[in-house]
Amino acid sequence: MRESIKNTSSAQIELIVMVNFKEFGFVTLEEYLDSFMQSLLPSNKTYDYFVDWKKVKATVEKYVDEISLLNSLTRIENKREHLRVLLRKYPSVIEVIPLLIAERIKSGKIEIFDIDLEDFVSFDFQSKDLDENKISKAITFCEKTGLLTLFNEINDLSDYLTGVEVGLDTNARKNRSGDIFEKMCQQKMKKNLPDDYRMESNDTKFSLYQVLTKGASRGKTHDIVVYKKGNIIPQVVAECNFYNVSGSKPISIAESYVEMNRAAKEKGIKFLWITDGPAWKNMKEPLTRCATEIEYLFNFKMLTPQNISKILE
């Protein structure tokens, strides 16, 4: 069908409309887009957004014995020599030191620029092959970063490290935002599916990504895959994306989903893109272009039992 609509610059353009807005109760594409924009979520901050307590506790519990040993430094006057004894007897204690200064290290080493030496110094915090030289350097590191002084000011290293991990975890909120929206959509889809359908989250048995990339994207799954019970070919595949900030990324994702939609149609499968977030308020034009290519384009609030049933018809 064809519809005349106004884009964000108010110029009239003629588009071949693909989105099935009339199927979902809208008279015109413009009415559908206005409803989409007005029902966008301003945020997807659920209770799980703020802190991943499971990850925080896992880090602390992983080193529970080493933390207990280091706690003894809070009661010892000669902390430097006591730390040396601990490192000699229990080499794994050294792995906790970077965590105390909120430093994530993958290689087991930290490079520090020493102003006095005007050069970089490497500190190795791997417990393997721990010798006197590494121990001395680790103690020097603890002195110069203030860690030895810290043990005069805290009573429980476990509580302190929990606080550090919570602080570090806030850096992961941006990545967690996408995962949270995915789970929101999966939960709502599963809740509202008719009884004769089943939903798989990130189903490893079916993926259109391998078709699009000719096998290069092995292991990449769809956020939602819906099957009619008894069928091995899905009825619907869905992707879920939430955007707080406008820019090139959502536009690029939208373009890739246009190809996904075509690949799905070739196999007789319906493709659903569930996208939301305040960023779309500033990107009506690219969203409109998507509506010319993708039949099923919803935000979270549009994922109603009635709309889901219509997609499955």
Summary of the structure (lengths in Angstrom):
residues: 313
radius of gyration: 27.2
end to end distance: 20.2
largest distance: 82.1
contacts: 888
relative contact order: 0.14
helix: 50%
strand: 16%
